[in-house]
Amino acid sequence: MTEQGIIDCISALKTNYGGFNYTTNEFASLVKLWDIQFKDLDDSTVSSSVMRLIASSEHRPNIAMIKRDIAEEYVSERDDFEVWDIVLSSSRNDINFAYDEWCLLPEDIKKAVTPQMLYEIGRSDENSSQFYRKEVLNSYHSLIGRKRNDVMLSFQNGHSIGYEDHDQDLLSYVQDKNEQSADRTNDRSLPFYVIEDSAKND
């Protein structure tokens, strides 16, 4: 993310949910935290997630919630009816035909079943098929969960970067901007809810 993209997201959350104002030190730390956590994502991806959460959540989302929402967007999930309908339509009572059908399954479902399972489903009665339905759906949802976790972990690439090793000292950046002009009307780098540290202590 860019610094301005981060500030825009924080501003949107502040505007919708309210909360405390930040000193320049607090705001710099918050921007730096977002920069580390969303280092490998673009502004559009994160801001879209923030807007979705604002529209659906009464409570202010934290970084973990934003990451989870992005992961769900990256890895779509079919509903149970669709998954089972695809599997049931592909089941065969001949193991060779079952393998051929398995090869044609969508990749996300293919990883949740085996050719042998398609063969067993094709030979099962109604009671047994309910057992297989449960197995297939559990396997499918576990797979989706693991893929989403992998996506969330991929956002952590910058997590080991210490503040001292960061490319730019954002605290200095914010403080410099704070001193540039007493007129804030044309300076978007510091939002209205960021106040001088000395002012907060008065």
Backbone hydrogen bonds, N-H to C=O, Kabsch-Sander energy under -0.5 kcal/mol:
donor,donor_aa,acceptor,acceptor_aa,energy
6,I,2,T,-2.1
7,I,3,E,-2.4
8,D,4,Q,-2.4
9,C,5,G,-1.9
10,I,6,I,-2.6
11,S,7,I,-2.5
12,A,8,D,-2.2
13,L,9,C,-2.2
14,K,10,I,-2.6
15,T,11,S,-2.9
16,N,12,A,-2.1
17,Y,13,L,-2.8
18,G,14,K,-2.2
22,Y,193,Y,-2.7
24,T,195,I,-1.0
27,F,23,T,-2.9
28,A,24,T,-2.3
29,S,25,N,-2.1
30,L,26,E,-2.2
31,V,27,F,-2.7
32,K,28,A,-2.3
33,L,29,S,-2.2
34,W,30,L,-2.3
35,D,31,V,-2.3
36,I,32,K,-2.1
37,Q,33,L,-2.6
38,F,34,W,-2.7
39,K,36,I,-0.9
41,L,38,F,-1.7
46,V,42,D,-1.7
47,S,43,D,-3.0
48,S,44,S,-2.2
49,S,45,T,-1.5
50,V,46,V,-2.5
51,M,47,S,-2.3
52,R,48,S,-2.2
53,L,49,S,-2.5
54,I,50,V,-2.4
55,A,51,M,-1.9
56,S,52,R,-1.0
57,S,53,L,-2.5
66,I,62,N,-2.0
67,K,63,I,-2.6
68,R,64,A,-2.3
69,D,65,M,-2.2
70,I,66,I,-2.2
71,A,67,K,-2.5
72,E,68,R,-2.1
73,E,69,D,-1.5
74,Y,70,I,-2.3
75,V,71,A,-2.5
76,S,74,Y,-0.7
83,V,79,D,-2.1
84,W,80,D,-2.6
85,D,81,F,-2.3
86,I,82,E,-2.2
87,V,83,V,-2.2
88,L,84,W,-3.1
89,S,85,D,-2.0
90,S,86,I,-1.1
90,S,87,V,-0.5
91,S,87,V,-0.8
91,S,88,L,-0.7
92,R,118,L,-0.6
98,A,94,D,-2.6
99,Y,95,I,-1.9
100,D,96,N,-1.8
101,E,97,F,-2.3
102,W,98,A,-2.4
103,C,99,Y,-2.0
104,L,100,D,-0.6
104,L,101,E,-0.9
105,L,102,W,-1.3
109,I,106,P,-0.6
110,K,106,P,-2.9
111,K,107,E,-1.5
112,A,109,I,-1.6
113,V,109,I,-0.8
113,V,110,K,-0.7
118,L,114,T,-2.1
119,Y,115,P,-2.1
120,E,116,Q,-2.6
121,I,117,M,-2.8
122,G,118,L,-2.0
123,R,119,Y,-1.1
124,S,120,E,-0.7
124,S,121,I,-0.8
129,S,125,D,-2.4
130,Q,126,E,-1.1
131,F,127,N,-1.0
132,Y,128,S,-1.9
133,R,129,S,-2.4
134,K,130,Q,-2.0
135,E,131,F,-2.0
136,V,132,Y,-3.0
137,L,133,R,-2.6
138,N,134,K,-2.4
139,S,135,E,-2.3
140,Y,136,V,-2.7
141,H,137,L,-2.8
142,S,138,N,-2.1
143,L,139,S,-2.1
144,I,140,Y,-2.3
145,G,141,H,-2.3
146,R,142,S,-2.3
147,K,143,L,-2.3
148,R,144,I,-2.4
149,N,145,G,-2.2
150,D,146,R,-2.2
151,V,147,K,-1.9
152,M,148,R,-2.5
153,L,149,N,-2.7
154,S,150,D,-1.7
155,F,151,V,-0.7
155,F,152,M,-1.0
156,Q,153,L,-1.8
157,N,154,S,-0.9
158,G,155,F,-0.5
159,H,156,Q,-2.5
161,I,158,G,-1.5
162,G,160,S,-0.5
165,D,162,G,-0.8
166,H,163,Y,-1.1
170,L,168,Q,-1.3
173,Y,169,D,-2.0
174,V,170,L,-2.7
175,Q,171,L,-2.4
176,D,172,S,-2.9
177,K,173,Y,-2.1
178,N,174,V,-1.9
179,E,175,Q,-1.2
179,E,176,D,-0.5
180,Q,176,D,-0.7
180,Q,177,K,-0.6
181,S,177,K,-0.6
184,R,182,A,-0.8
187,D,184,R,-1.3
188,R,186,N,-0.7
190,L,187,D,-0.5
194,V,191,P,-1.7
195,I,22,Y,-3.0
195,I,193,Y,-0.6
200,K,196,E,-1.7
201,N,197,D,-1.3
202,D,198,S,-0.8
